[in-house]
Amino acid sequence: TVTGVLARGVVEPALTDALADGDPAAGAALDRTVRERVLVDPVVRIKLWTADGRIVYSDATALIGATYDLRPDELVALRTGVGAASLSDLEEEENRFERGQGELLEVYRPVRTPGGEPLLMELYLRYDSVVSGGRRIFEAFLPVVLGALVLLAVLQLPLAIRLSRELRDRTREREALLRRTIDAGDAERRRIAADLHDGI
């Protein structure tokens, strides 16, 4: 969600067609925006990739212009517009500047230049911050969920009691009908036996 908001609301509006062509002025303008509005905890790094694996922008400027093979999930994110996320492999050469920052989560979202060229935005977020954010959300919703479950149980209790009574009453009715059927069968057998005896 954080990556989607930053992609649509901050990075994409700041893109220019000249950025993909390697224009230093376009890169410098984007860099100002990124440093003011994107590189805020938990975000520690940003990279923009072309479809052929060239880094056209990164706040780690030594990476700009470098080319690496995009993974299949990254290509799918670029082509389909569906974001992807994975734990960062800090042993990879392209991640050498992120080493020493602890576990990082890489999140990918496609963005487009004004001319329509697709770029893949890659954000690196502190994993512990993402996990603690998820825990905070879980803890905030836990009382609501538990309260709803208790309320549901309380509301279902009268229904369960009524159904239990109806089931018990129907069981008694079936037992009574079965008893009457057996009694009627016994009475009929006695009548037949008496008729046979008297008739003979």
KOLMIKE-763530 format. One line per 8 residues: number of its first residue (from 1); their letters; for each residue x, y, z of N, C-alpha, C, O. Coordinates in Angstrom, 2 decimals. Atoms other than C-alpha are relative to their C-alpha. Layout:
N
NUM = a = X/Y/Z/X/Y/Z/X/Y/Z/X/Y/Z; ...
This chain:
200
1 = tvtgvlar = 0.83/-1.20/0.00/0.00/0.00/0.00/0.86/1.25/0.00/0.60/2.20/-0.74; -0.92/-1.15/-0.05/2.81/2.40/0.89/0.63/0.22/-1.37/0.70/1.35/-1.86; -0.64/-0.11/1.31/4.55/1.64/-2.40/-0.96/0.50/-1.05/-0.59/1.33/-1.88; 1.00/-0.44/0.98/1.35/2.09/-4.40/-0.29/1.49/0.13/-0.40/2.19/-0.88; 0.28/-1.43/-0.23/0.66/5.48/-2.81/1.18/0.85/-0.49/0.98/1.87/-1.15; -1.17/-0.77/0.44/4.22/6.67/-3.40/0.16/-0.04/-1.51/0.56/0.95/-2.12; -0.13/0.12/1.45/4.20/5.37/-6.97/-0.97/0.93/-0.71/-0.57/1.70/-1.59; 1.03/-0.79/0.69/0.93/7.03/-7.99/0.03/1.47/0.40/-0.16/2.35/-0.44
9 = gvvepalt = 0.15/-1.37/-0.49/1.05/10.13/-5.81/1.25/0.84/-0.01/1.16/2.07/-0.02; -1.23/-0.78/-0.11/4.72/11.12/-5.71/0.92/-0.22/-1.20/1.31/0.73/-1.88; -1.03/0.28/1.01/7.02/9.36/-8.18/-0.53/0.23/-1.42/0.10/0.94/-2.20; 0.50/-0.11/1.37/4.84/9.11/-11.31/-0.22/1.45/-0.43/0.14/1.80/-1.55; 0.16/-1.40/0.43/3.86/12.81/-11.32/1.33/0.73/-0.20/1.38/1.72/-0.92; -1.30/-0.66/0.13/7.57/13.72/-11.02/0.82/-0.54/-1.16/1.90/-0.01/-1.45; -0.76/0.58/1.11/8.68/11.55/-13.97/-0.07/0.88/-1.24/-1.05/1.58/-1.48; -0.02/-0.66/1.31/9.70/13.04/-17.31/0.48/-1.02/-1.02/1.14/-2.00/-0.66
17 = daladgdp = -0.48/0.90/1.06/10.34/11.35/-20.63/1.52/0.04/-0.11/2.14/-0.94/-0.51; -1.45/-0.15/0.10/13.90/12.67/-20.49/0.74/-0.89/1.00/1.90/-1.23/0.79; -0.65/0.84/-1.01/14.62/10.56/-17.38/0.43/-1.33/-0.60/1.55/-1.79/-0.37; -0.32/1.30/0.61/14.48/7.31/-19.35/1.13/0.12/-1.01/1.81/-0.86/-1.30; -1.09/-0.22/0.96/16.89/8.85/-21.87/1.32/0.32/0.69/2.34/0.49/0.02; -1.23/-0.24/-0.75/19.43/9.48/-19.11/0.35/1.46/0.20/1.51/1.78/0.46; -0.25/-1.44/-0.17/19.06/13.28/-18.86/0.33/0.30/1.46/-0.49/0.04/2.33; -0.40/-0.29/-1.39/20.98/14.41/-15.72/-0.93/1.00/0.69/-1.19/0.87/1.89
25 = aagaaldr = 0.89/-0.99/-0.61/18.67/17.40/-15.15/-1.30/-0.65/0.46/-1.82/-0.33/1.53; 1.24/0.70/-0.37/15.60/15.12/-15.13/0.25/-0.87/1.23/-0.60/-0.97/2.11; -0.36/0.82/-1.16/17.38/12.79/-12.70/0.15/0.84/1.26/-0.27/0.42/2.34; -0.20/-0.88/-1.16/18.32/15.69/-10.42/-1.34/0.51/0.53/-1.52/0.62/1.75; 1.32/-0.47/-0.43/14.72/16.99/-10.36/-0.74/-1.10/0.74/-1.36/-0.86/1.78; 0.65/1.13/-0.68/13.39/13.56/-9.47/0.67/-0.28/1.33/0.00/-0.61/2.31; -0.75/0.27/-1.23/16.12/13.13/-6.86/-0.45/0.93/1.13/-0.58/0.49/2.28; 0.48/-0.93/-1.04/14.96/16.25/-5.00/-1.34/-0.46/0.56/-1.54/-0.48/1.77
33 = tvrervlv = 1.32/0.47/-0.44/11.39/14.96/-4.89/0.12/-1.25/0.85/-0.52/-1.38/1.89; -0.17/1.27/-0.72/12.52/11.50/-3.79/0.56/0.24/1.39/0.07/-0.33/2.36; -0.63/-0.21/-1.30/14.72/12.77/-0.98/-0.93/0.74/0.96/-0.86/0.54/2.18; 0.94/-0.74/-0.87/11.99/15.10/0.33/-1.21/-0.85/0.38/-1.70/-0.76/1.51; 1.32/0.61/-0.22/8.96/12.82/-0.02/-0.05/-1.52/-0.02/-1.06/-2.10/0.38; 0.04/1.46/0.10/9.93/9.18/-0.58/0.90/-0.66/1.04/0.49/-1.62/1.69; -0.95/0.63/-0.92/12.99/8.39/1.53/-0.30/0.38/1.44/0.46/1.10/2.10; 0.45/-0.21/-1.38/11.12/8.49/4.81/-0.21/-1.39/0.60/-0.79/-2.26/-0.05
41 = dpvvrikl = 0.11/1.30/-0.63/11.27/5.59/7.26/-1.42/-0.56/-0.17/-2.37/0.14/0.14; -0.94/1.11/0.09/10.62/2.70/6.54/0.70/-0.15/-1.35/1.41/-1.13/-1.55; -0.62/0.12/1.32/11.78/3.38/2.93/1.47/0.40/0.10/1.81/1.47/0.61; -1.44/-0.28/-0.07/15.58/3.17/2.61/0.65/0.16/-1.37/1.75/0.71/-1.47; -0.60/-0.08/1.33/16.18/2.94/-1.16/-1.10/-0.03/-1.05/-2.16/-0.62/-0.84; 0.91/0.05/1.13/14.43/3.50/-4.48/0.83/-0.19/-1.27/1.91/0.38/-1.41; -0.61/0.18/1.31/15.34/2.33/-7.98/-1.11/0.01/-1.04/-2.22/-0.48/-0.78; 0.92/0.05/1.14/13.60/2.83/-11.31/0.70/-0.75/-1.13/1.82/-0.41/-1.52
49 = wtadgriv = -0.57/0.88/1.02/14.19/0.19/-13.98/-0.77/0.12/-1.31/-1.98/0.35/-1.31; 0.66/0.17/1.28/13.47/-0.02/-17.68/-0.26/-1.49/-0.19/0.24/-2.31/0.57; 0.35/1.39/0.25/12.06/-3.23/-19.13/1.22/-0.86/-0.34/1.19/-2.08/-0.13; -1.19/0.78/0.34/15.54/-4.25/-20.33/0.99/-0.12/1.17/2.11/-0.59/0.98; -0.83/0.18/-1.19/16.96/-4.11/-16.77/0.98/1.10/0.28/1.89/0.92/1.09; -0.90/-1.13/-0.24/18.67/-0.72/-16.89/-0.58/0.88/1.11/-1.77/1.20/1.10; 0.42/-0.89/-1.08/18.50/1.42/-13.76/0.13/1.44/-0.50/1.23/1.92/-0.76; -0.02/-1.38/0.50/17.49/4.91/-14.89/0.04/1.01/1.14/0.40/2.17/0.95
57 = ysdatali = -0.11/-0.89/-1.17/17.27/6.35/-11.38/0.16/-0.85/1.25/-0.43/-1.92/1.37; -0.11/0.54/-1.35/18.35/5.44/-7.88/0.55/1.10/0.88/1.33/1.94/0.44; -0.59/-0.98/-0.92/19.07/7.51/-4.82/1.45/-0.38/0.29/2.21/0.46/0.77; -1.41/0.40/-0.01/22.33/5.48/-4.80/0.50/0.25/-1.42/0.40/-0.63/-2.27; -0.29/-0.46/1.36/23.64/7.38/-7.84/0.99/-0.88/-0.74/1.01/-0.87/-1.98; -0.97/0.88/0.67/26.44/4.86/-8.54/-0.70/-1.10/-0.80/-0.09/-1.71/-1.68; 0.73/1.05/0.71/23.74/2.44/-9.75/-0.61/0.49/-1.31/-0.97/-0.33/-2.17; 0.67/-0.53/1.19/22.32/4.76/-12.43/0.81/-0.39/-1.25/2.01/-0.16/-1.33
65 = gatydlrp = -0.62/0.43/1.24/23.04/3.35/-15.87/0.41/-1.47/0.02/0.65/-2.05/-1.04; -0.37/1.43/-0.09/23.90/-0.16/-14.57/-1.16/-0.85/-0.52/-2.32/-0.46/-0.44; 1.01/0.91/0.53/22.07/-3.08/-16.15/0.13/-1.35/0.69/1.22/-1.89/0.83; 0.09/1.31/-0.63/20.97/-6.27/-14.38/-1.21/-0.71/-0.58/-2.15/-0.07/-1.06; 1.16/0.77/0.49/18.62/-9.06/-15.40/-1.15/0.13/0.99/-0.98/-0.07/2.20; 1.19/-0.03/-0.85/15.11/-8.56/-14.08/-0.50/-1.43/0.22/-0.48/-2.24/-0.71; 0.56/1.31/-0.30/13.61/-11.60/-12.33/-1.38/-0.13/-0.63/-2.01/0.88/-0.96; 1.33/0.20/0.61/10.42/-13.17/-13.75/-1.12/0.74/0.73/-2.00/1.31/0.08
73 = delvalrt = 1.08/-0.69/-0.73/8.23/-11.75/-10.94/0.07/1.51/-0.21/-0.96/2.19/-0.20; -0.15/-1.43/0.26/9.65/-8.27/-11.59/-0.54/0.35/-1.39/-1.20/1.38/-1.56; 0.51/-0.22/1.35/8.88/-8.56/-15.32/-1.52/-0.09/-0.03/-2.18/0.69/-0.72; 1.45/0.13/-0.08/5.35/-9.73/-14.51/-0.61/1.26/0.60/-1.62/1.77/0.11; 0.49/-1.24/-0.64/4.87/-6.71/-12.20/0.03/1.15/-0.99/-0.90/1.96/-1.03; -0.13/-1.07/0.97/6.10/-4.40/-14.97/-1.05/-0.10/-1.10/-1.63/0.90/-1.51; 0.92/0.20/1.13/3.88/-5.93/-17.67/-1.47/0.03/0.39/-2.30/0.53/-0.37; 1.41/0.13/-0.38/0.68/-6.56/-15.71/-0.50/1.13/0.89/-1.71/1.36/0.98
81 = gvgaasls = 0.43/-1.04/-0.92/0.66/-3.67/-13.26/-0.31/-0.52/1.39/-0.70/0.25/2.27; 0.23/0.60/-1.32/0.31/-6.09/-10.33/1.30/0.05/0.77/2.33/-0.44/0.30; -1.20/-0.14/-0.81/2.78/-5.31/-7.57/0.54/-1.34/0.46/-0.17/-2.34/0.47; -0.65/1.20/-0.51/5.25/-7.86/-6.23/0.88/0.41/1.17/1.31/1.56/1.27; -0.85/-0.28/-1.15/7.25/-8.11/-3.02/0.78/-1.25/0.36/0.29/-2.37/0.20; -0.81/1.13/-0.46/10.05/-10.30/-1.71/1.07/0.53/0.94/1.39/1.72/0.94; -1.12/-0.39/-0.85/12.79/-10.28/0.89/1.22/0.24/-0.88/1.46/-0.49/-1.84; -1.16/-0.38/0.81/15.91/-8.66/-0.47/1.16/-0.96/0.22/1.48/-1.30/1.36
89 = dleeeenr = -1.21/0.80/-0.07/18.90/-10.85/-1.29/1.18/0.98/-0.05/1.55/1.45/-1.13; -1.04/-1.02/-0.09/21.68/-8.55/-0.11/1.35/-0.48/-0.56/2.30/0.30/-0.63; -1.23/0.50/0.62/24.33/-10.80/-1.69/0.07/0.36/-1.48/1.14/0.32/-2.08; 0.00/-0.37/1.42/23.25/-9.73/-5.19/0.76/1.31/-0.19/0.74/2.19/0.67; -0.84/-1.17/0.29/25.53/-7.15/-6.80/-0.80/1.30/-0.01/-0.32/2.32/0.48; 0.80/-1.23/0.07/22.72/-4.66/-7.41/-0.43/0.49/1.38/-0.83/1.64/1.53; 0.40/-0.37/-1.37/21.98/-4.67/-3.64/1.19/0.31/0.90/1.04/0.35/2.12; -1.20/-0.20/-0.81/25.54/-3.95/-2.50/-0.08/1.24/0.90/0.55/1.28/1.95
97 = fergqgel = 0.08/-1.22/-0.81/24.61/-0.49/-1.20/-1.00/-0.12/1.15/-1.06/0.75/2.02; 0.98/0.20/-1.08/21.86/-1.89/1.03/0.54/-0.90/1.11/-0.10/-1.05/2.15; -0.57/0.90/-1.01/24.14/-4.27/2.94/0.25/0.77/1.30/0.63/1.94/1.29; -0.21/-0.63/-1.30/24.37/-3.54/6.63/-1.23/0.74/0.51/-1.17/1.35/1.58; 1.22/-0.68/-0.45/20.80/-2.17/6.86/-1.02/-0.96/0.57/-2.17/-0.59/0.81; 0.93/1.00/-0.53/19.27/-5.38/8.18/-0.87/-0.58/-1.11/-0.63/-0.34/-2.29; 0.90/0.63/0.98/16.50/-7.36/6.50/-0.85/1.06/-0.68/-1.42/1.94/-0.03; 0.77/-0.97/0.77/14.80/-5.42/3.73/-1.03/-0.72/-0.85/-0.82/-1.85/-1.31
105 = levyrpvr = 1.05/0.50/0.87/11.60/-5.98/1.81/0.04/0.82/-1.29/-0.03/2.05/-1.26; 0.04/-0.67/1.30/11.72/-5.18/-1.92/-1.44/-0.04/-0.50/-2.06/-1.11/-0.54; 1.37/-0.07/0.53/8.39/-4.00/-3.33/0.05/0.67/-1.35/0.68/1.71/-1.52; -0.04/-0.48/1.38/7.81/-3.45/-7.04/-1.37/0.49/-0.43/-2.39/-0.15/-0.17; 1.23/-0.55/0.60/5.20/-1.26/-8.72/0.36/0.66/-1.32/1.36/1.36/-1.41; -0.28/-0.68/1.27/5.03/-0.15/-12.34/-0.44/1.46/0.06/-1.44/1.80/0.70; 0.37/-1.42/0.18/4.97/3.58/-13.14/0.20/0.32/-1.48/0.86/-0.44/-2.19; -0.15/-0.38/1.41/4.76/5.38/-16.49/0.46/1.45/-0.11/0.06/2.32/0.68
113 = tpggepll = -0.41/-1.37/0.30/6.47/8.43/-17.89/-1.17/0.69/-0.70/-2.10/0.01/-1.13; 1.09/-0.69/0.71/4.22/11.13/-19.42/-0.21/-0.53/-1.42/-1.33/-0.52/-1.93; 0.11/0.55/1.35/4.98/9.59/-22.84/-0.50/-1.43/-0.04/-0.70/-1.99/-1.12; 0.55/1.36/-0.06/3.73/6.20/-21.64/1.02/-1.11/0.14/0.65/-2.28/0.13; -0.99/1.06/-0.14/7.03/4.37/-21.21/-0.11/-0.62/1.40/-0.08/0.10/2.40; 0.11/0.64/-1.31/6.69/1.78/-18.43/1.37/-0.10/0.68/2.36/-0.46/0.05; -1.18/0.18/-0.83/9.27/1.82/-15.65/-0.42/-0.81/1.22/-1.57/-0.73/1.66; 0.28/0.78/-1.20/9.49/-0.53/-12.69/0.61/0.72/1.19/1.83/0.90/1.26
121 = melylryd = -0.48/-0.65/-1.22/9.73/1.25/-9.34/0.24/-1.07/1.04/-0.62/-1.90/1.32; -0.37/0.96/-1.05/11.52/-0.75/-6.67/0.31/0.78/1.27/1.20/1.63/1.30; -0.26/-0.62/-1.30/11.33/0.35/-3.05/0.56/-1.05/0.95/0.14/-2.21/0.92; -0.52/0.86/-1.06/13.35/-1.14/-0.22/-0.52/0.55/1.32/-0.30/1.72/1.65; 0.57/-0.42/-1.28/11.57/-1.02/3.11/0.60/-0.85/1.12/0.89/-2.03/0.92; -0.49/0.76/-1.15/12.84/-2.03/6.54/-1.04/-1.06/0.37/-2.19/-0.75/0.64; 0.92/1.11/-0.23/11.32/-5.45/7.14/-0.59/0.05/1.40/-1.78/-0.21/1.58; 0.51/-0.04/-1.37/11.05/-5.03/10.91/-1.08/1.07/0.15/-2.02/0.90/0.94
129 = svvsggrr = 1.02/-1.05/-0.05/9.07/-1.82/10.38/-1.31/-0.48/-0.61/-2.39/-0.19/-0.10; 1.19/0.54/0.64/6.68/-3.60/8.02/-0.70/-0.99/0.92/-1.92/-0.97/1.06; 0.56/1.00/-0.91/6.22/-6.47/10.49/-0.65/0.67/1.20/-1.76/0.29/1.60; 0.58/-0.68/-1.17/5.67/-4.12/13.45/-1.26/0.77/-0.40/-2.19/0.86/0.39; 1.22/-0.67/0.48/3.17/-2.13/11.34/-1.15/-0.98/-0.12/-2.28/-0.67/0.26; 1.03/1.04/0.10/1.28/-5.33/10.59/-0.49/-0.42/1.37/-1.68/-0.65/1.57; 0.37/0.38/-1.37/1.35/-6.24/14.29/-0.88/1.07/0.63/-1.86/0.76/1.31; 0.82/-1.09/-0.55/-0.01/-2.81/15.23/-1.41/-0.05/-0.56/-2.39/0.14/0.16
137 = ifeaflpv = 1.32/0.09/0.62/-2.85/-3.20/12.74/-0.77/-1.17/0.59/-1.95/-1.05/0.91; 0.65/1.18/-0.58/-3.59/-6.71/14.06/-0.49/0.29/1.42/-1.62/-0.04/1.77; 0.38/-0.29/-1.38/-3.59/-5.50/17.66/-1.13/1.02/0.08/-1.96/0.97/0.99; 1.10/-0.98/0.01/-5.87/-2.58/16.76/-1.33/-0.65/-0.33/-2.36/-0.29/0.23; 1.24/0.65/0.42/-8.41/-4.86/15.10/-0.40/-1.17/0.90/-1.56/-1.59/0.89; 0.29/1.17/-0.82/-8.16/-7.73/17.61/-1.19/0.21/0.94/-2.07/-0.65/0.98; 1.16/-0.18/-0.86/-10.58/-6.23/20.19/-1.32/0.06/-0.78/-2.34/-0.46/-0.32; 1.22/-0.09/0.81/-13.09/-5.45/17.44/-0.44/-1.38/-0.46/-1.62/-1.72/-0.38
145 = vlgalvll = 0.32/1.35/0.49/-12.88/-8.97/16.01/-0.50/-0.87/1.15/-1.50/-1.58/1.01; 0.44/0.81/-1.15/-13.12/-10.61/19.44/-1.37/0.44/0.48/-2.22/-0.39/0.81; 1.32/-0.50/-0.41/-16.03/-8.35/20.39/-1.09/-0.47/-0.95/-2.18/-0.85/-0.52; 0.98/0.45/0.99/-17.82/-9.24/17.16/-0.28/-1.48/0.16/-1.43/-1.91/0.05; 0.20/1.45/-0.19/-17.26/-12.96/17.79/-0.83/-0.28/1.25/-1.72/-1.14/1.23; 0.79/0.18/-1.23/-18.60/-12.70/21.35/-1.44/0.41/-0.24/-2.36/-0.29/0.17; 1.36/-0.45/0.30/-21.61/-10.71/20.14/-0.73/-1.02/-0.87/-1.90/-1.32/-0.63; 0.60/1.01/0.87/-22.25/-13.28/17.41/-0.39/-1.24/0.81/-1.46/-1.80/0.61
153 = avlqlpla = 0.30/1.17/-0.83/-22.06/-16.10/19.96/-1.21/0.28/0.89/-2.07/-0.58/1.05; 1.13/-0.36/-0.87/-24.46/-14.26/22.30/-1.30/0.03/-0.80/-2.34/-0.43/-0.33; 1.19/-0.06/0.83/-26.90/-13.63/19.45/-0.43/-1.39/-0.47/-1.62/-1.64/-0.66; 0.34/1.34/0.47/-26.72/-17.25/18.31/-0.44/-0.93/1.13/-1.06/-1.97/0.87; 0.34/0.87/-1.13/-27.20/-18.71/21.80/-1.50/-0.28/0.09/-1.87/-1.45/0.20; 1.44/0.30/-0.06/-31.03/-18.28/21.91/-0.45/-0.89/-1.17/-1.28/-1.77/-1.00; 0.34/0.82/1.17/-31.27/-19.74/18.40/0.44/-1.44/0.21/-0.29/-2.38/-0.10; -0.52/1.35/-0.25/-29.10/-22.69/19.39/-0.86/-0.72/1.04/-1.14/-1.91/0.90
161 = irlsrelr = 0.85/0.60/-1.03/-31.22/-23.29/22.51/-1.34/-0.41/-0.60/-1.83/-1.51/-0.34; 1.29/0.32/0.62/-34.45/-23.14/20.48/0.12/-1.21/-0.93/-0.73/-2.09/-0.91; -0.19/1.14/0.90/-33.10/-25.51/17.84/0.23/-1.29/0.78/-0.25/-2.35/0.38; -0.23/1.18/-0.83/-31.91/-27.88/20.55/-1.31/-0.52/0.58/-1.55/-1.73/0.61; 1.30/0.42/-0.54/-35.37/-27.90/22.14/-0.87/-0.63/-1.07/-1.51/-1.65/-0.84; 0.79/0.55/1.09/-37.06/-28.46/18.79/0.49/-1.39/-0.39/-0.31/-2.29/-0.65; -0.57/1.30/0.32/-34.69/-31.32/18.05/-0.38/-1.04/1.05/-0.72/-2.18/0.73; 0.38/0.91/-1.08/-35.39/-32.86/21.45/-1.48/-0.36/-0.10/-1.85/-1.52/0.07
169 = drtrerea = 1.44/0.27/0.12/-39.18/-32.48/20.96/-0.29/-0.92/-1.18/-1.12/-1.81/-1.07; 0.23/0.87/1.17/-39.03/-34.06/17.50/0.49/-1.42/0.27/-0.12/-2.39/-0.17; -0.49/1.33/-0.35/-36.95/-36.92/18.86/-1.02/-0.71/0.88/-1.28/-1.90/0.69; 1.04/0.59/-0.86/-39.59/-37.51/21.55/-1.22/-0.41/-0.82/-1.78/-1.48/-0.61; 1.14/0.32/0.86/-42.36/-37.38/18.92/0.28/-1.27/-0.82/-0.59/-2.13/-0.94; -0.35/1.19/0.79/-40.51/-39.93/16.76/-0.03/-1.26/0.87/-0.53/-2.30/0.45; 0.02/1.15/-0.91/-40.01/-42.20/19.77/-1.43/-0.41/0.34/-1.75/-1.59/0.40; 1.41/0.29/-0.32/-43.73/-41.90/20.66/-0.68/-0.68/-1.18/-1.43/-1.64/-1.01
177 = llrrtida = 0.59/0.61/1.19/-44.74/-42.68/17.06/0.49/-1.43/-0.18/-0.28/-2.32/-0.54; -0.55/1.34/0.11/-42.41/-45.67/17.01/-0.64/-0.94/1.02/-0.97/-2.08/0.70; 0.66/0.80/-1.04/-43.90/-46.92/20.32/-1.42/-0.35/-0.41/-1.85/-1.49/-0.26; 1.38/0.25/0.44/-47.44/-46.52/18.95/-0.06/-0.99/-1.15/-0.95/-1.83/-1.22; -0.04/0.93/1.13/-46.49/-48.34/15.77/0.24/-1.42/0.50/-0.41/-2.37/0.06; -0.29/1.33/-0.56/-45.01/-51.22/17.75/-1.21/-0.53/0.75/-1.58/-1.69/0.60; 1.20/0.42/-0.75/-48.06/-51.30/20.07/-1.13/-0.40/-0.94/-1.82/-1.39/-0.72; 1.06/0.32/0.96/-50.42/-51.22/17.09/0.30/-1.33/-0.68/-0.62/-2.12/-0.91
185 = gdaerrri = -0.37/1.28/0.62/-48.50/-54.10/15.48/-0.27/-1.15/0.95/-0.80/-2.19/0.54; 0.26/1.05/-1.00/-48.66/-56.12/18.71/-1.50/-0.25/0.15/-1.93/-1.40/0.21; 1.46/0.15/-0.16/-52.42/-55.44/19.06/-0.58/-0.72/-1.20/-1.45/-1.58/-1.06; 0.51/0.65/1.21/-53.03/-56.47/15.45/0.37/-1.47/-0.02/-0.44/-2.31/-0.43; -0.39/1.41/-0.04/-51.05/-59.68/15.92/-0.87/-0.78/1.00/-1.27/-1.91/0.74; 0.86/0.66/-1.01/-53.08/-60.49/19.09/-1.41/-0.20/-0.54/-2.01/-1.25/-0.31; 1.36/0.13/0.57/-56.37/-59.82/17.25/-0.06/-1.13/-1.02/-0.99/-1.93/-1.03; -0.04/1.07/1.00/-55.35/-62.06/14.35/0.10/-1.36/0.67/-0.58/-2.32/0.28
193 = aadlhdgi = -0.15/1.27/-0.70/-54.23/-64.77/16.74/-1.30/-0.42/0.66/-1.67/-1.60/0.64; 1.29/0.32/-0.64/-57.52/-64.54/18.64/-1.03/-0.46/-1.02/-1.75/-1.43/-0.78; 0.94/0.40/1.07/-59.55/-64.71/15.39/0.29/-1.40/-0.48/-0.61/-2.22/-0.66; -0.36/1.35/0.46/-57.60/-67.73/14.25/-0.39/-1.06/1.04/-0.92/-2.11/0.71; 0.30/0.96/-1.08/-57.99/-69.42/17.65/-1.50/-0.24/0.10/-1.94/-1.38/0.15; 1.45/0.13/-0.17/-61.72/-68.70/17.95/-0.59/-0.65/-1.23/-1.49/-1.48/-1.12; 0.55/0.57/1.23/-62.37/-69.53/14.32/0.26/-1.46/-0.11/-0.63/-2.21/-0.52; -0.32/1.42/0.07/-60.61/-72.87/14.47/-0.85/-0.76/0.99/-0.74/-1.98/1.09
